[in-house]
Amino acid sequence: MRQLTPHERRRGYSPGSTRHDLPSLVRANGWSGAKPLRWLCNRYIAKNGLEVVEEQAPKIKEFLDVDMKFTEKVALITGGTSGIGLAVAKNMAEKGAKIVLASRSEEKGHKALKEVHAISPDAIFIETDVTQSNRVEHMVKETVKTFGRLDFAFNNAANIEVTASPSTHESPEESYDKLMDVCLKSVWLCMKYELAVMVNQKSGGIVNTSSMDALICSAGTAVYAAAKSGVIVLSKSIAQEYGRDGIRVNSFCPGAFMTPMLASHFEGLSPEEKKALENKYKDFNALGRIGDTREAASIVAWLFSEDSSYVTGQNIIADGGICFA
Ligand SMILES: NC(=O)c1ccc[n+]([C@@H]2O[C@H](COP(=O)([O-])OP(=O)(O)OC[C@H]3O[C@@H](n4cnc5c(N)ncnc54)[C@H](OP(=O)(O)O)[C@@H]3O)[C@@H](O)[C@H]2O)c1
């Protein structure tokens, strides 16, 4: 019996391993079903390397069993380099979509792209500030230039870089404009260019990220809440406008999800203050916990999928049970 190489030992092969080529293994086991075999094999090899042995059969089977809802579909995700956006990108890549990540920081972009590439090679990053019309136009053009179409747009980018301002009567007017630009105008700008592509295709799905703050209205979040409630109304109105073009538009309304944005609220607090704030987020909802971004991702993926084909103009709330209206 031949000696295993160190690489094979690390991967847990046994001395009796028989090498296979993946398509034969899949065919021999009758696993291919209706899924595009060559495409699946390429994805498996991109993720796991070229070597395929008998012992890996259960792992391969598990990989092939993933529901390939979005094969050959193209998804553009603003704010796709962090938090909720990155979780959505990974979820949709796992389901076969080609992914475009967009955000301002190239460094974050390349780091996030590496994570998505570990799932699928069909992903790019486009440096974009969603408050800049020419950058948004470029983002949509580059998407179509690279992948030939645009099926789904998750308009999710936002920041709260200007919310650490004093109370309303002390706030500079400029902070209002900045917050409105990044939380509301950006969503309109993205849709303006995305819809132009989708109308020509006669199909498309758009999901815009709102926030629980739009519904519960607490002190200190006035402008953010107003902008995010604008996202809900904008989505509903545009859903009416484009329904007959085969385009569905919904908003996604998160409660508290553990992301860098939420974590920024904990910065500079003492350990006791951190614990108290964490408990506040948890106590606030019926489930008594902060959301996992993967839970957000599966809702957004559902909104893009055919499983929600009769859903448009809706604001889908995922808050662990805060808003019961
Ligand atoms: N996490 C929560 O609990 C929560 C609750 C309610 C609503 N939300 C909403 O959910 C969305 C995602 O938030 P998150 O928590 O996932 O935040 P996050 O982890 O901070 O991610 C925000 C993303 O948006 C990008 N971004 C920020 N400003 C941008 C701009 N001007 N142009 C382009 N990209 C920009 C960021 O990348 P760059 O910095 O590189 O640009 C990053 O990729 C936001 O709309 C947020 O308001 C979150």
The ligand as an SDF file (V2000), in Angstrom:
LIG
                    3D

 48 52  0  0  0  0  0  0  0  0999 V2000
  -26.9100   45.8410   12.5350 N   0  0  0  0  0  0  0  0  0  0  0  0
  -28.0840   46.2260   12.9540 C   0  0  0  0  0  0  0  0  0  0  0  0
  -28.4810   45.9250   14.0800 O   0  0  0  0  0  0  0  0  0  0  0  0
  -28.9960   47.0390   12.0620 C   0  0  0  0  0  0  0  0  0  0  0  0
  -30.2530   47.3870   12.5640 C   0  0  0  0  0  0  0  0  0  0  0  0
  -31.1130   48.1090   11.7520 C   0  0  0  0  0  0  0  0  0  0  0  0
  -30.7310   48.4670   10.4730 C   0  0  0  0  0  0  0  0  0  0  0  0
  -29.4950   48.1340   10.0020 N   0  0  0  0  0  0  0  0  0  0  0  0
  -29.1620   48.5200    8.6430 C   0  0  0  0  0  0  0  0  0  0  0  0
  -28.5970   47.4090    7.9800 O   0  0  0  0  0  0  0  0  0  0  0  0
  -27.7010   47.8540    6.9610 C   0  0  0  0  0  0  0  0  0  0  0  0
  -26.3810   47.1210    7.1060 C   0  0  0  0  0  0  0  0  0  0  0  0
  -25.8410   47.4550    8.3650 O   0  0  0  0  0  0  0  0  0  0  0  0
  -24.7590   46.5580    9.1140 P   0  0  0  0  0  0  0  0  0  0  0  0
  -25.1630   46.5070   10.5190 O   0  0  0  0  0  0  0  0  0  0  0  0
  -24.4940   45.3210    8.3500 O   0  0  0  0  0  0  0  0  0  0  0  0
  -23.5220   47.5780    9.0450 O   0  0  0  0  0  0  0  0  0  0  0  0
  -21.9750   47.3960    8.7600 P   0  0  0  0  0  0  0  0  0  0  0  0
  -21.4890   46.0710    9.1730 O   0  0  0  0  0  0  0  0  0  0  0  0
  -21.3480   48.6240    9.3130 O   0  0  0  0  0  0  0  0  0  0  0  0
  -21.9140   47.4600    7.1620 O   0  0  0  0  0  0  0  0  0  0  0  0
  -22.2200   48.6280    6.4510 C   0  0  0  0  0  0  0  0  0  0  0  0
  -21.7440   48.4500    5.0220 C   0  0  0  0  0  0  0  0  0  0  0  0
  -22.1120   49.6080    4.2770 O   0  0  0  0  0  0  0  0  0  0  0  0
  -20.9470   50.1380    3.6150 C   0  0  0  0  0  0  0  0  0  0  0  0
  -21.1040   51.5880    3.4900 N   0  0  0  0  0  0  0  0  0  0  0  0
  -21.2500   52.5070    4.4610 C   0  0  0  0  0  0  0  0  0  0  0  0
  -21.3730   53.7260    3.9310 N   0  0  0  0  0  0  0  0  0  0  0  0
  -21.3050   53.5840    2.5780 C   0  0  0  0  0  0  0  0  0  0  0  0
  -21.3590   54.4630    1.4750 C   0  0  0  0  0  0  0  0  0  0  0  0
  -21.5160   55.7700    1.6340 N   0  0  0  0  0  0  0  0  0  0  0  0
  -21.2490   53.9530    0.2330 N   0  0  0  0  0  0  0  0  0  0  0  0
  -21.0890   52.6180    0.0470 C   0  0  0  0  0  0  0  0  0  0  0  0
  -21.0370   51.7330    1.0430 N   0  0  0  0  0  0  0  0  0  0  0  0
  -21.1360   52.2090    2.2990 C   0  0  0  0  0  0  0  0  0  0  0  0
  -19.7820   49.7170    4.5110 C   0  0  0  0  0  0  0  0  0  0  0  0
  -18.5390   49.6550    3.8130 O   0  0  0  0  0  0  0  0  0  0  0  0
  -17.5500   50.9290    3.6720 P   0  0  0  0  0  0  0  0  0  0  0  0
  -17.3580   51.5060    5.0200 O   0  0  0  0  0  0  0  0  0  0  0  0
  -16.3330   50.3460    3.0470 O   0  0  0  0  0  0  0  0  0  0  0  0
  -18.2030   51.8710    2.7260 O   0  0  0  0  0  0  0  0  0  0  0  0
  -20.2280   48.3140    4.8930 C   0  0  0  0  0  0  0  0  0  0  0  0
  -19.9490   47.3970    3.8580 O   0  0  0  0  0  0  0  0  0  0  0  0
  -27.6320   49.3670    7.1050 C   0  0  0  0  0  0  0  0  0  0  0  0
  -28.5080   49.9520    6.1610 O   0  0  0  0  0  0  0  0  0  0  0  0
  -28.1350   49.6160    8.5090 C   0  0  0  0  0  0  0  0  0  0  0  0
  -28.6880   50.9010    8.6500 O   0  0  0  0  0  0  0  0  0  0  0  0
  -28.6120   47.4250   10.7830 C   0  0  0  0  0  0  0  0  0  0  0  0
  1  2  1  0
  2  3  2  0
  2  4  1  0
  4  5  1  0
  4 48  2  0
  5  6  2  0
  6  7  1  0
  7  8  2  0
  8  9  1  0
  8 48  1  0
  9 10  1  0
  9 46  1  0
 10 11  1  0
 11 12  1  0
 11 44  1  0
 12 13  1  0
 13 14  1  0
 14 15  2  0
 14 16  1  0
 14 17  1  0
 17 18  1  0
 18 19  2  0
 18 20  1  0
 18 21  1  0
 21 22  1  0
 22 23  1  0
 23 24  1  0
 23 42  1  0
 24 25  1  0
 25 26  1  0
 25 36  1  0
 26 27  1  0
 26 35  1  0
 27 28  2  0
 28 29  1  0
 29 30  1  0
 29 35  2  0
 30 31  1  0
 30 32  2  0
 32 33  1  0
 33 34  2  0
 34 35  1  0
 36 37  1  0
 36 42  1  0
 37 38  1  0
 38 39  2  0
 38 40  1  0
 38 41  1  0
 42 43  1  0
 44 45  1  0
 44 46  1  0
 46 47  1  0
M  CHG  2   8   1  16  -1
M  END
$$$$
